[in-house]
């Protein structure tokens, strides 16, 4: 982990490099993804079978895509009771938080006209849950529960099975969250199946959930045919720490996010050179005791950096420039800085607000904007699972009052049919 002070010549360049990170676009990845998507659109189940065999090394018939209710029930016998209890506790917390985000249809009267907005759930949503390097039951809960709170009638989940099958934790989480259909397919072929539909899998209206660069690219390419939540990249954490911060805790939190992926990006911004050096030392010590040492070594070696700045205001400014997925304020009086933070997917305020708590049981969604997109994207929420339609209802009397204004604006735009559509009601 590199330590760079604001007085160093390399400081601005390193900040710029970190701030400019993003999901890789174009090139060979995009070409490969387009090929797979077109194949699934044309050949349906056959293409899904072919690419699942090629990439996941699993041979499935279309009749084997869907996980049966009996297989879901069997998953409960493969986990411990306390593990199921933990998943149910997390589900309750996630549901309680997203219930508070609920919005309803509303209307008001304006001089006789009725105006408003109707809020309705999407018909069908597809969840992509990654597999491979780890099992992610928490991602199942975070993507499925808001859909159920919103009233989505059909919630579909795709996740790669691999040779070992789908993790029982993932299947139990899907059952707890109320997922309606589970399919043991992953990768770009799963995205294509949910978008275009096949004989076995009916299409959906929106796809949510994280994935690797191929899945992220597929989501970007199919946006417009269906909706997506965001284009998610590797996990990120930026910790702002003052000189009183505990370096053991800071190092542990940085490693917590870095263990997700070799491309995970973690940063420390501190006003204390002493703390920065001790955090680096702690990371080296703590890594030795963790299971995912190879992943951590690559993530920390490639991307981790500690910035040493002069003041807390400089630290906040730097964080706003980077716009991290997770932003932790390991400082005294963290709420004093809340209004100064402009860009972050999630904020962790105080010395005991570890990002791990929000990954699992706090309640707020852990599907967050990455790659600097926290400047304009928000966390996954209730709003992602509903759509809104405006309501306009005018009486003849109210239309009479405004028709001249409408006619004048129509004339400004050279759209005389607009004006005539009103005049026809009074001629």
C-alpha positions in Angstrom: 0.0 0.0 0.0 1.5 3.3 -1.1 1.7 6.3 1.2 1.6 9.7 -0.6 1.5 13.1 1.1 -0.1 16.2 -0.5 3.3 17.8 -0.7 4.7 15.0 -2.9 5.0 15.6 -6.6 3.1 12.4 -7.4 0.1 13.3 -5.2 -2.1 15.1 -7.8 -1.4 12.4 -10.4 -2.3 9.6 -8.0 -5.6 11.4 -7.0 -6.5 11.9 -10.7 -5.8 8.2 -11.4 -8.0 7.0 -8.6 -10.7 9.4 -9.5 -10.7 8.4 -13.1 -11.2 4.7 -12.4 -14.2 3.1 -14.1 -15.6 -0.1 -15.5 -13.5 -1.0 -18.6 -15.4 -0.3 -21.8 -15.2 -1.5 -25.4 -12.5 -3.6 -26.9 -12.4 -7.4 -26.8 -14.8 -7.7 -23.9 -17.6 -5.8 -25.7 -17.1 -7.8 -28.9 -17.4 -11.1 -27.0 -20.4 -9.9 -25.1 -22.2 -8.8 -28.3 -21.6 -12.2 -29.8 -23.1 -14.0 -26.9 -26.1 -11.7 -26.6 -26.9 -12.1 -30.4 -26.6 -15.8 -30.1 -29.0 -16.0 -27.2 -31.4 -13.7 -29.0 -31.4 -15.9 -32.1 -31.0 -19.4 -30.6 -32.5 -19.0 -27.1 -32.1 -22.1 -24.9 -29.6 -23.7 -27.3 -27.2 -20.8 -26.9 -27.6 -20.7 -23.1 -26.7 -24.4 -23.0 -23.7 -23.9 -25.3 -22.2 -21.0 -23.4 -22.9 -22.5 -19.9 -21.0 -25.6 -21.0 -18.2 -23.4 -22.4 -17.7 -21.0 -19.5 -19.1 -22.8 -16.4 -18.1 -26.3 -17.6 -21.6 -27.5 -16.7 -23.8 -29.4 -19.2 -27.5 -28.6 -18.7 -30.6 -29.4 -20.6 -33.2 -26.5 -20.7 -35.5 -28.6 -18.4 -32.7 -28.4 -15.8 -32.3 -24.6 -15.9 -34.9 -23.9 -13.2 -34.2 -24.9 -9.6 -37.2 -26.9 -8.3 -39.0 -26.1 -5.0 -37.8 -29.5 -3.7 -34.2 -28.5 -4.3 -34.7 -25.2 -2.5 -36.2 -27.1 0.5 -33.2 -29.5 0.5 -30.9 -26.4 0.8 -32.3 -25.8 4.3 -30.9 -29.2 5.4 -27.4 -28.2 4.2 -27.0 -25.2 6.4 -27.0 -24.8 10.2 -30.0 -23.4 12.1 -28.1 -20.3 13.3 -27.1 -19.5 9.7 -30.7 -19.5 8.6 -31.5 -17.3 11.6 -28.9 -14.8 10.6 -30.3 -14.7 7.0 -33.8 -14.1 8.4 -32.6 -11.4 10.7 -30.9 -9.6 7.8 -34.0 -10.0 5.7 -36.1 -8.4 8.4 -33.7 -5.4 8.7 -33.6 -4.9 4.9 -37.4 -5.1 4.6 -37.9 -2.6 7.4 -35.5 -0.1 5.8 -37.0 -0.4 2.3 -40.6 -0.1 3.7 -39.6 3.4 4.8 -38.8 4.3 1.2 -42.2 3.4 -0.1 -44.0 6.0 -2.1 -47.7 6.0 -3.1 -49.9 7.4 -5.8 -50.8 11.0 -5.1 -53.1 13.7 -6.5 -54.1 17.3 -5.8 -56.6 19.8 -7.1 -55.4 22.9 -8.9 -58.3 25.3 -9.7 -60.5 22.4 -10.8 -57.8 20.4 -12.6 -56.7 17.1 -11.1 -52.9 16.5 -11.2 -50.8 13.9 -9.7 -48.7 10.8 -10.2 -49.6 7.1 -10.1 -46.9 4.7 -8.7 -47.0 1.1 -9.8 -44.6 -1.9 -9.5 -42.8 -3.3 -12.5 -44.3 -6.6 -13.8 -41.1 -8.6 -13.8 -37.5 -8.0 -12.5 -34.4 -10.2 -13.0 -31.8 -10.5 -10.3 -28.2 -11.3 -11.3 -26.3 -12.9 -8.3 -22.6 -13.6 -8.9 -21.0 -16.9 -8.2 -17.6 -18.4 -8.7 -15.2 -16.8 -6.2 -17.7 -16.7 -3.3 -21.4 -17.2 -2.4 -23.5 -14.0 -2.0 -26.7 -14.7 -0.1 -26.6 -11.1 1.0 -26.9 -9.9 -2.6 -30.0 -12.1 -3.0 -31.6 -10.4 0.0 -30.6 -6.9 -1.1 -31.9 -7.2 -4.6 -35.0 -9.3 -4.0 -36.5 -7.8 -0.9 -37.0 -4.2 -2.3 -38.7 -5.8 -5.3 -41.2 -7.6 -3.0 -41.7 -4.4 -0.9 -42.6 -2.6 -4.2 -45.1 -5.3 -5.2 -43.2 -6.8 -8.2 -45.3 -9.8 -9.2 -42.5 -11.9 -10.8 -39.0 -11.9 -9.4 -36.5 -14.0 -11.3 -33.0 -14.9 -10.2 -30.1 -16.2 -12.3 -26.9 -17.4 -10.7 -24.1 -19.6 -12.1 -24.1 -23.1 -10.6 -20.6 -24.3 -11.4 -19.7 -28.0 -11.0 -20.6 -27.8 -7.3 -24.1 -26.5 -7.9 -25.7 -23.4 -6.4 -24.7 -22.5 -2.8 -27.4 -23.6 -0.3 -27.0 -20.2 1.3 -28.0 -18.5 -1.9 -31.0 -20.8 -2.3 -32.2 -20.3 1.3 -31.8 -16.5 0.9 -33.9 -16.6 -2.3 -36.6 -18.5 -0.5 -36.6 -16.2 2.5 -36.7 -13.1 0.2 -39.6 -14.6 -1.9 -37.9 -15.1 -5.2 -40.4 -16.6 -7.6 -38.0 -18.4 -10.1 -34.4 -19.4 -9.7 -32.3 -20.5 -12.7 -28.8 -22.1 -12.5 -27.3 -20.1 -15.3 -24.9 -17.2 -15.1 -22.7 -14.9 -17.2 -23.7 -12.9 -20.3 -26.0 -15.8 -21.4 -28.1 -15.3 -18.3 -28.4 -11.6 -19.0 -29.4 -12.4 -22.6 -32.0 -14.9 -21.5 -33.6 -12.5 -19.1 -33.7 -9.7 -21.7 -34.8 -11.6 -24.9 -36.5 -14.5 -23.3 -36.2 -18.2 -24.4 -38.6 -21.1 -24.5 -37.7 -21.8 -20.9 -37.2 -18.4 -19.4 -39.7 -15.6 -19.9 -38.2 -12.0 -20.3 -38.2 -9.4 -17.6 -38.5 -5.6 -17.6 -35.4 -4.7 -15.5 -32.2 -6.4 -14.5 -30.4 -5.5 -11.2 -27.4 -6.8 -9.3 -23.6 -6.8 -9.6 -21.4 -9.0 -11.8 -18.0 -9.2 -13.5 -16.9 -7.0 -16.3 -18.7 -9.2 -18.9 -21.9 -9.0 -17.0 -21.5 -5.2 -16.5 -20.8 -4.7 -20.2 -23.9 -6.9 -21.1 -26.1 -4.7 -18.9 -24.8 -1.6 -20.5 -25.4 -2.9 -24.0 -29.0 -4.1 -23.3 -30.0 -0.9 -21.5 -33.0 0.5 -23.4 -34.4 -2.9 -24.3 -34.9 -3.3 -20.6 -34.0 -1.1 -17.6 -31.0 -1.7 -15.4 -30.0 -0.5 -11.9 -26.5 0.7 -12.6 -23.2 -0.6 -14.1 -21.4 -1.9 -11.1 -17.6 -2.3 -10.9 -15.3 -3.7 -8.2 -15.9 -2.9 -4.6 -14.5 0.4 -3.2 -13.9 1.9 0.2 -12.4 5.2 1.2 -11.6 5.8 4.9 -11.1 9.3 6.2 -9.3 9.0 9.6 -8.0 11.5 12.0 -4.9 11.1 14.2 -7.0 9.5 17.0 -8.3 6.7 14.8 -7.4 3.1 15.7 -5.1 1.8 12.9 -6.1 -1.8 13.7 -9.7 -0.9 12.9 -8.9 1.1 9.9 -6.7 -1.6 8.4 -9.4 -4.2 9.1 -12.0 -2.2 7.3 -9.8 -1.7 4.3 -9.2 -5.4 4.1 -12.9 -6.1 4.5 -13.6 -4.4 1.1 -10.3 -5.5 -0.6 -11.1 -9.2 -0.1 -14.1 -9.0 -2.5 -12.0 -8.9 -5.7 -8.5 -8.5 -7.1 -9.6 -5.2 -8.6 -11.2 -3.8 -5.5 -10.1 -0.3 -4.7 -9.4 0.9 -1.2 -8.0 4.2 0.0 -7.1 5.9 3.2 -7.1 9.7 3.6 -5.7 11.0 6.8 -4.2 14.1 8.4 -1.6 11.9 10.2 1.5 10.5 8.6 2.0 8.4 11.6 -1.4 6.8 11.3 -0.9 6.1 7.6 2.3 4.2 8.2 0.8 2.2 11.0 -2.2 1.3 8.9 0.1 0.0 6.2 2.0 -2.1 8.8 -1.3 -3.4 10.2 -2.5 -4.4 6.8 0.7 -6.5 6.3 0.2 -8.2 9.6 -3.6 -8.8 9.3 -3.4 -10.2 5.8 -1.4 -13.2 7.1 -4.3 -14.3 9.2 -7.0 -14.1 6.5 -8.3 -16.8 4.1 -8.3 -14.8 0.9 -4.6 -13.8 1.0 -4.0 -14.1 -2.8 -7.0 -11.9 -3.6 -5.9 -9.4 -0.9 -2.3 -9.3 -2.1 -3.3 -8.4 -5.6 -6.0 -5.9 -4.6 -3.8 -4.1 -2.1 -0.7 -4.3 -4.3 -2.4 -2.9 -7.4 -4.8 -0.4 -6.1 -4.5 0.5 -2.4 -3.1 4.0 -1.5 -2.9 6.1 1.6 -3.2 9.9 1.1 -1.8 12.2 3.8 -3.3 15.7 3.7 -3.1 18.8 5.9 -6.7 19.3 7.1 -10.0 17.5 7.4 -11.5 19.9 4.8 -8.8 18.7 2.3 -9.7 15.1 3.2 -13.4 15.8 2.4 -12.6 17.5 -0.8 -10.4 14.6 -1.9 -13.2 12.1 -1.1 -15.7 14.2 -3.1 -13.4 14.1 -6.1 -13.0 10.3 -5.8 -16.7 9.7 -5.1 -16.3 6.3 -3.5 -18.8 3.5 -3.2 -18.3 3.4 0.6 -17.0 6.3 2.6 -16.1 5.8 6.2 -15.5 8.8 8.5 -13.4 7.4 11.4 -13.1 10.7 13.1 -14.4 12.6 16.1 -17.8 14.4 15.6 -18.4 12.7 12.2 -21.8 14.3 11.8 -20.1 17.7 11.7 -18.9 16.8 8.2 -22.1 15.2 6.9 -23.3 18.2 4.8 -19.8 18.7 3.3 -19.8 15.2 1.7 -21.3 15.4 -1.8 -20.5 12.2 -3.4 -20.6 8.7 -1.8 -22.7 5.6 -2.3 -23.0 5.0 1.5 -21.6 6.9 4.5 -20.3 5.2 7.6 -20.2 7.7 10.4 -18.1 7.1 13.5 -15.4 4.7 14.7 -17.8 1.7 15.2 -19.7 2.0 11.9 -17.8 -0.7 10.0 -18.9 -1.1 6.3 -19.4 -4.9 7.1 -22.5 -4.1 9.1 -24.1 -2.5 6.0 -23.0 -5.4 3.8 -25.3 -7.6 5.8 -27.7 -6.5 8.5 -27.9 -2.7 8.9 -30.8 -2.5 6.4 -29.8 0.0 3.8 -29.0 -1.5 0.4 -25.5 -2.6 -0.3 -25.8 -2.4 -4.1 -24.1 0.9 -4.5 -22.6 3.1 -7.3 -18.9 2.4 -8.1 -16.3 3.8 -10.4 -17.0 7.4 -9.4 -20.7 7.1 -10.5 -21.7 8.2 -6.9 -21.6 11.7 -8.5 -24.9 10.9 -10.2 -26.2 7.4 -9.2 -27.9 6.4 -6.0 -28.0 3.1 -4.0 -30.5 0.4 -5.1 -33.8 1.3 -3.5 -37.6 0.9 -3.6 -37.7 3.4 -6.5 -35.8 1.0 -8.7 -38.7 -1.4 -8.7 -41.6 0.9 -9.5 -42.5 3.2 -12.4 -44.5 6.4 -12.3 -47.1 7.8 -14.6 -48.3 11.4 -14.5 -52.1 12.1 -14.0 -53.7 15.1 -15.8 -57.5 15.6 -15.7 -59.0 18.9 -17.0 -62.7 19.9 -17.2 -64.0 21.9 -20.1 -64.1 25.0 -17.9 -60.5 24.6 -16.8 -59.3 23.9 -20.3 -61.0 27.1 -21.5 -59.0 29.1 -19.0 -55.6 27.9 -20.3 -56.1 27.3 -24.0 -54.8 30.7 -25.1 -51.5 30.2 -23.2 -51.2 26.8 -24.9 -51.9 28.2 -28.3 -49.3 30.9 -27.9 -46.6 28.4 -26.9 -47.6 26.1 -29.7 -47.2 29.0 -32.2 -43.7 29.7 -30.7 -42.8 26.1 -31.5 -44.5 26.0 -34.9 -46.8 23.2 -33.9 -50.2 24.4 -35.0 -51.8 21.0 -34.6 -51.3 21.4 -30.8 -53.4 24.6 -30.8 -56.0 23.1 -33.1 -56.5 20.1 -30.8 -57.7 22.5 -28.2 -59.8 24.7 -30.6 -61.6 21.6 -31.8 -63.1 21.2 -28.4 -64.7 24.7 -28.5 -65.6 25.2 -32.1 
